[in-house]
Amino acid sequence: MNTGQMIMSMGAMILLSTIVLRVNTLNLTNESIRDDAQYGVLATSIASSIIEEAQSKAFDENTDTNSVSSLTKLSDVLGPESGETEATFNDFDDYNGFTKRDSSMPSAVFNIYCEVVYVDPTDLGGFSTSRTWNKKINVMITSPFATDTLILKTSSIFSYWYFR
């Protein structure tokens, strides 16, 4: 093999190595994007389940078995009553301060945090310091496996209706 052929062979090897490295980089990037999308779908499913479960409960501990027609008759406390656990939650605001680590899926661990606040109907994005007929649940889900720490933050509003 002469010098020209040797240089051509080395050039071809360098070109081939560059192409292989580029293809591998693209594959790893695509896998990372795919994984993040899957984490997002799983987090959305978990958050939707929590919101649906919370909305299946009574609006307030005082509306669990009775009808209430005055804001002053609603509970002052947002959060579980003394002794309540996730298994015994009976009203929407019991999810205030609820945290859970979900490691039931083999591919990821999710940290779940819920917050429940009163909201004013004229400002649904904010919160109200006084009782209203509307409560909002914010569900935040994080995962140490995802590229972004906060995978999902979603909210839903639950309102109480009474008829005279």
C-alpha positions as CSV (number, residue, x, y, z in Angstrom):
1,M,0.0,0.0,0.0
2,N,1.5,3.3,-1.0
3,T,1.2,6.6,0.9
4,G,-1.7,7.9,-1.1
5,Q,-3.8,4.9,-0.5
6,M,-2.9,5.0,3.2
7,I,-4.0,8.6,3.5
8,M,-7.3,7.8,1.6
9,S,-7.9,4.8,3.9
10,M,-7.3,7.0,7.0
11,G,-9.6,9.7,5.6
12,A,-12.3,7.1,5.0
13,M,-12.0,5.8,8.5
14,I,-12.2,9.3,10.0
15,L,-15.3,10.0,7.9
16,L,-16.9,6.7,8.9
17,S,-16.1,7.4,12.6
18,T,-17.7,10.9,12.4
19,I,-20.8,9.5,10.8
20,V,-21.1,6.7,13.4
21,L,-20.7,9.2,16.2
22,R,-23.3,11.5,14.7
23,V,-25.8,8.7,14.3
24,N,-25.3,7.5,17.9
25,T,-25.7,11.1,19.2
26,L,-29.0,11.5,17.3
27,N,-30.3,8.2,18.6
28,L,-29.5,9.1,22.2
29,T,-31.2,12.5,21.7
30,N,-34.2,10.9,20.3
31,E,-34.4,8.3,23.1
32,S,-34.2,11.2,25.7
33,I,-37.0,13.1,24.0
34,R,-39.1,9.9,23.8
35,D,-38.5,9.2,27.5
36,D,-39.5,12.7,28.5
37,A,-42.6,12.4,26.4
38,Q,-43.5,9.1,28.1
39,Y,-42.9,10.7,31.6
40,G,-45.2,13.5,30.6
41,V,-48.0,11.1,29.5
42,L,-47.6,9.1,32.7
43,A,-47.6,12.2,34.9
44,T,-50.7,13.6,33.1
45,S,-52.5,10.3,33.8
46,I,-51.6,10.3,37.4
47,A,-52.7,14.0,37.8
48,S,-56.0,13.3,36.1
49,S,-56.6,10.4,38.3
50,I,-56.0,12.5,41.5
51,I,-58.2,15.3,40.2
52,E,-61.0,12.9,39.3
53,E,-60.8,11.2,42.7
54,A,-60.8,14.6,44.5
55,Q,-63.9,15.8,42.5
56,S,-65.7,12.6,43.4
57,K,-65.7,13.7,47.1
58,A,-67.9,16.2,48.8
59,F,-67.0,19.9,48.3
60,D,-66.4,20.5,52.0
61,E,-66.4,18.4,55.2
62,N,-69.6,20.3,56.1
63,T,-71.3,19.4,52.8
64,D,-70.4,15.7,53.1
65,T,-73.8,14.8,54.6
66,N,-75.6,18.2,54.7
67,S,-76.6,21.0,52.3
68,V,-75.0,24.4,53.1
69,S,-76.4,27.7,51.9
70,S,-74.0,30.1,53.6
71,L,-70.2,30.6,53.1
72,T,-69.8,30.9,56.9
73,K,-70.9,27.3,57.3
74,L,-68.0,26.0,55.2
75,S,-65.0,24.7,57.0
76,D,-62.2,27.2,57.9
77,V,-59.6,24.5,57.3
78,L,-58.3,23.3,53.9
79,G,-56.8,19.9,54.4
80,P,-57.5,16.6,56.0
81,E,-59.3,16.6,59.3
82,S,-57.6,15.0,62.3
83,G,-56.9,11.4,61.7
84,E,-57.8,11.3,58.0
85,T,-55.6,9.5,55.6
86,E,-55.7,9.2,51.8
87,A,-57.9,6.1,52.2
88,T,-60.4,8.0,54.3
89,F,-60.5,11.4,52.5
90,N,-64.2,12.4,52.2
91,D,-64.0,15.9,50.8
92,F,-62.2,17.9,48.0
93,D,-60.0,20.0,50.2
94,D,-58.5,16.9,52.1
95,Y,-56.0,16.9,49.2
96,N,-54.5,20.2,50.4
97,G,-50.9,19.3,51.3
98,F,-51.2,15.8,50.0
99,T,-47.9,14.3,49.0
100,K,-47.1,10.9,47.6
101,R,-44.2,9.1,46.0
102,D,-45.4,6.8,43.3
103,S,-42.8,4.1,42.4
104,S,-45.3,1.6,41.1
105,M,-44.0,1.8,37.5
106,P,-40.7,0.1,36.8
107,S,-39.5,2.9,34.5
108,A,-39.9,6.0,36.7
109,V,-40.6,7.4,40.2
110,F,-43.0,10.3,40.5
111,N,-43.3,12.7,43.4
112,I,-46.8,14.1,43.7
113,Y,-47.8,17.3,45.6
114,C,-51.3,18.7,45.8
115,E,-52.5,22.1,46.9
116,V,-56.2,23.2,47.4
117,V,-57.1,26.9,47.6
118,Y,-60.3,28.9,47.5
119,V,-60.7,31.0,44.3
120,D,-62.6,34.0,43.3
121,P,-64.7,33.5,40.2
122,T,-63.4,36.7,38.8
123,D,-59.8,35.6,39.1
124,L,-59.5,31.9,38.6
125,G,-55.8,32.0,38.2
126,G,-55.2,33.3,41.7
127,F,-56.5,32.4,45.1
128,S,-58.9,33.9,47.6
129,T,-58.0,34.4,51.3
130,S,-61.7,34.1,52.2
131,R,-64.1,31.2,51.6
132,T,-65.9,31.1,48.3
133,W,-68.1,28.5,46.5
134,N,-65.1,27.6,44.3
135,K,-62.0,25.6,45.2
136,K,-59.0,24.9,43.0
137,I,-56.7,21.9,43.2
138,N,-53.2,22.3,41.8
139,V,-51.3,19.1,41.2
140,M,-47.6,19.2,40.7
141,I,-45.6,16.1,39.6
142,T,-41.8,15.8,39.5
143,S,-39.5,13.0,38.7
144,P,-35.7,12.7,39.3
145,F,-35.6,10.7,36.0
146,A,-36.9,13.4,33.8
147,T,-34.8,16.1,32.1
148,D,-37.0,18.8,33.6
149,T,-37.5,18.4,37.4
150,L,-41.1,19.6,37.2
151,I,-42.8,17.4,34.6
152,L,-46.4,18.7,35.1
153,K,-48.4,21.3,36.9
154,T,-52.1,21.2,36.3
155,S,-55.2,22.6,38.0
156,S,-58.9,22.1,38.2
157,I,-61.7,24.0,39.8
158,F,-64.5,22.5,41.8
159,S,-67.6,24.5,42.7
160,Y,-70.4,23.9,45.2
161,W,-74.0,24.4,44.1
162,Y,-77.0,24.7,46.3
163,F,-80.6,25.2,45.4
164,R,-83.2,27.2,47.5
